[in-house]
Amino acid sequence: MNPFDLTGKHIAITGASSGFGYHFAGVLAGAGATVSLGARRIDKLEARVAEIESAGGKAVALPLDVRDISSIEGFINGAAEANGNIDVLINNAGVESGAKTYAMIDEDDWDFVMDTNLKGAWLASKSYTEHVHASGAGGGNIVMVSSITDRRTIKGQFPYAVSKGAMTRMTEVMALEAARYGIRVNALAPGYILTDVSRVLLESDMSESFMKGIPMRRYGEFEDLDGPLLLLTSDASRYMTGSVLTVDGGHVCGSL
Ligand SMILES: NC(=O)c1ccc[n+]([C@@H]2O[C@H](COP(=O)([O-])OP(=O)(O)OC[C@H]3O[C@@H](n4cnc5c(N)ncnc54)[C@H](OP(=O)(O)O)[C@@H]3O)[C@@H](O)[C@H]2O)c1
């Protein structure tokens, strides 16, 4: 038996229209899971569904705005109606607000980032917990997509790094509270990989010197996350809860 096999599992992913979520959808479907994809850009989700289906996988696209509780409930209920009990929820949707310090952002910047990255993940987890309870499935699995900025940051990542620090703590607190429902809660904390979220830094003038702070001397690639993702979403991690899995080429160990 392969403990990483996802055959028969249904996984719901927030923020699957680009970047990590888009990549995760293909990896998880390739490992046998049925995937329910949520984001605001439904056209991009539908394109991903078509790719997965043409590769023999099963997927569905559902509109989702994680800043709106009724949209979250629509996503969870719609996924369950389409594909049955949800075995795993991946809280991946996330945004940043540009290279700004705490003195530069305004309340709208704060609300935009915190409502999406933190409040959205909490509300989606709450709605998912209600689904697990109502379904009688007896258990579930939540994976947060946090970031190494939960521990190590640079000037100008406010409030993004604040949201990820809180998300890591939320993972631990939720793990404590969700065990009674048979739900495990862990976080994936990637280092820097080029996407729309990281572009402002990775394509800046300071990118080359910044990379010198990574012991493995390179930014990550999507595929670097595949093994850790399969671990956290599968039964291979069945005795893990409250863990934060860092995948960063050693960046948090660096001294620069
Ligand atoms: N790239 C990195 O270096 C890095 C490192 C560590 C952690 N992360 C984390 O990885 C996650 C994915 O980011 P990414 O790098 O893949 O960037 P990305 O390509 O910009 O993807 C972000 C995703 O979040 C979705 N999203 C944003 N606001 C949303 C909302 N209100 N409701 C629903 N979906 C929403 C976007 O879809 P729509 O716009 O279609 O809604 C998109 O699919 C984020 O949580 C990010 O913080 C990234």
The ligand as an SDF file (V2000), in Angstrom:
LIG
                    3D

 48 52  0  0  0  0  0  0  0  0999 V2000
    4.9350   32.6480   -4.2040 N   0  0  0  0  0  0  0  0  0  0  0  0
    5.6180   32.5360   -3.0880 C   0  0  0  0  0  0  0  0  0  0  0  0
    6.8470   32.7530   -3.0430 O   0  0  0  0  0  0  0  0  0  0  0  0
    4.9070   32.1170   -1.8270 C   0  0  0  0  0  0  0  0  0  0  0  0
    5.6780   31.7160   -0.7450 C   0  0  0  0  0  0  0  0  0  0  0  0
    5.0530   31.3010    0.4150 C   0  0  0  0  0  0  0  0  0  0  0  0
    3.6700   31.2730    0.4810 C   0  0  0  0  0  0  0  0  0  0  0  0
    2.9360   31.6760   -0.5960 N   0  0  0  0  0  0  0  0  0  0  0  0
    1.4770   31.6020   -0.4730 C   0  0  0  0  0  0  0  0  0  0  0  0
    0.9620   30.7520   -1.4770 O   0  0  0  0  0  0  0  0  0  0  0  0
   -0.4170   31.0470   -1.6690 C   0  0  0  0  0  0  0  0  0  0  0  0
   -0.7060   31.1150   -3.1620 C   0  0  0  0  0  0  0  0  0  0  0  0
   -0.0470   32.2620   -3.6990 O   0  0  0  0  0  0  0  0  0  0  0  0
    0.7440   32.2260   -5.0640 P   0  0  0  0  0  0  0  0  0  0  0  0
    2.1500   32.5630   -4.7770 O   0  0  0  0  0  0  0  0  0  0  0  0
    0.4200   31.0090   -5.8180 O   0  0  0  0  0  0  0  0  0  0  0  0
    0.1470   33.5390   -5.8010 O   0  0  0  0  0  0  0  0  0  0  0  0
   -0.9670   33.7250   -6.9250 P   0  0  0  0  0  0  0  0  0  0  0  0
   -0.5360   33.0740   -8.1890 O   0  0  0  0  0  0  0  0  0  0  0  0
   -1.2620   35.1860   -6.9600 O   0  0  0  0  0  0  0  0  0  0  0  0
   -2.2200   32.9190   -6.3760 O   0  0  0  0  0  0  0  0  0  0  0  0
   -3.0820   33.4610   -5.4090 C   0  0  0  0  0  0  0  0  0  0  0  0
   -4.4120   32.7430   -5.5340 C   0  0  0  0  0  0  0  0  0  0  0  0
   -5.2740   33.2320   -4.4990 O   0  0  0  0  0  0  0  0  0  0  0  0
   -6.5210   33.5100   -5.0820 C   0  0  0  0  0  0  0  0  0  0  0  0
   -7.2230   34.5460   -4.3320 N   0  0  0  0  0  0  0  0  0  0  0  0
   -6.8090   35.7930   -4.0150 C   0  0  0  0  0  0  0  0  0  0  0  0
   -7.7720   36.4570   -3.3580 N   0  0  0  0  0  0  0  0  0  0  0  0
   -8.8310   35.5990   -3.2760 C   0  0  0  0  0  0  0  0  0  0  0  0
  -10.1280   35.7040   -2.7250 C   0  0  0  0  0  0  0  0  0  0  0  0
  -10.5610   36.8350   -2.1200 N   0  0  0  0  0  0  0  0  0  0  0  0
  -10.9570   34.6380   -2.7950 N   0  0  0  0  0  0  0  0  0  0  0  0
  -10.5390   33.4920   -3.4050 C   0  0  0  0  0  0  0  0  0  0  0  0
   -9.3320   33.3390   -3.9540 N   0  0  0  0  0  0  0  0  0  0  0  0
   -8.4870   34.3900   -3.8860 C   0  0  0  0  0  0  0  0  0  0  0  0
   -6.2160   33.9490   -6.5010 C   0  0  0  0  0  0  0  0  0  0  0  0
   -7.3490   33.7170   -7.3370 O   0  0  0  0  0  0  0  0  0  0  0  0
   -8.3580   34.8320   -7.8910 P   0  0  0  0  0  0  0  0  0  0  0  0
   -7.5830   36.0900   -8.0920 O   0  0  0  0  0  0  0  0  0  0  0  0
   -8.8580   34.2160   -9.1760 O   0  0  0  0  0  0  0  0  0  0  0  0
   -9.4340   34.9420   -6.8670 O   0  0  0  0  0  0  0  0  0  0  0  0
   -5.1030   32.9920   -6.8600 C   0  0  0  0  0  0  0  0  0  0  0  0
   -5.6330   31.7820   -7.3550 O   0  0  0  0  0  0  0  0  0  0  0  0
   -0.6840   32.3490   -0.9240 C   0  0  0  0  0  0  0  0  0  0  0  0
   -1.3210   32.0790    0.3050 O   0  0  0  0  0  0  0  0  0  0  0  0
    0.7210   32.8990   -0.6860 C   0  0  0  0  0  0  0  0  0  0  0  0
    0.7810   33.7260    0.4310 O   0  0  0  0  0  0  0  0  0  0  0  0
    3.5200   32.0910   -1.7450 C   0  0  0  0  0  0  0  0  0  0  0  0
  1  2  1  0
  2  3  2  0
  2  4  1  0
  4  5  1  0
  4 48  2  0
  5  6  2  0
  6  7  1  0
  7  8  2  0
  8  9  1  0
  8 48  1  0
  9 10  1  0
  9 46  1  0
 10 11  1  0
 11 12  1  0
 11 44  1  0
 12 13  1  0
 13 14  1  0
 14 15  2  0
 14 16  1  0
 14 17  1  0
 17 18  1  0
 18 19  2  0
 18 20  1  0
 18 21  1  0
 21 22  1  0
 22 23  1  0
 23 24  1  0
 23 42  1  0
 24 25  1  0
 25 26  1  0
 25 36  1  0
 26 27  1  0
 26 35  1  0
 27 28  2  0
 28 29  1  0
 29 30  1  0
 29 35  2  0
 30 31  1  0
 30 32  2  0
 32 33  1  0
 33 34  2  0
 34 35  1  0
 36 37  1  0
 36 42  1  0
 37 38  1  0
 38 39  2  0
 38 40  1  0
 38 41  1  0
 42 43  1  0
 44 45  1  0
 44 46  1  0
 46 47  1  0
M  CHG  2   8   1  16  -1
M  END
$$$$
